[in-house]
Amino acid sequence: MPLFKIPINWEVYGVMEIEAENIEEAIIKAEDHPYPPIKDNTEGSLEVNFELIEHLNPGVEMAEEPLLTNGILNIRCPKCGKFLHRTETDGMWCKNRCYNSEYEVWKAVQESMFLRDAVQNSNNLRRK
């Protein structure tokens, strides 16, 4: 059975104890401080980094179909850039809840794809 490298991203959090005169100074110091020990993972933050799969697995080409495994779509949210998800009960949605309904998500995706295709077609015409 072949072995594949699947790049993943997730959020972790920790706690820093910072000596400072006030909270604002503590925040500024924290931003320049080395990473704290990992306290825990942020629940639900794990996602596959689809952009790196082909790079890490030479000879592998991702399918052109928009639906990928575990309900993660190969379509990014037009507002935040995260991969969209799809479930039978909730339909299509963004983890960051950028839209109030599946209809709003779908409409935004269609508009962004239309604009992307229009720009691509315009660039192709200029080359000719």
SULKABEL-V126860 format. One record per run of one state. SS is the DSSP state (H for helix, E for strand, C for the rest). FROM is the first residue (numbers start at 1). LEN is the number of residues. If there is no record, write none. Layout:
BEGIN
[[SS/FROM/LEN] [SS/FROM/LEN]]
END
This chain:
BEGIN
[[C/1/7] [E/8/2] [C/10/2] [E/12/2] [C/14/9] [H/23/9] [C/32/8] [E/40/2] [C/42/5] [E/47/2] [C/49/1] [H/50/7] [C/57/10] [E/67/1] [C/68/1] [H/69/3] [E/72/5] [C/77/6] [E/83/5] [C/88/3] [E/91/3] [C/94/8] [H/102/26] [C/128/1]]
END
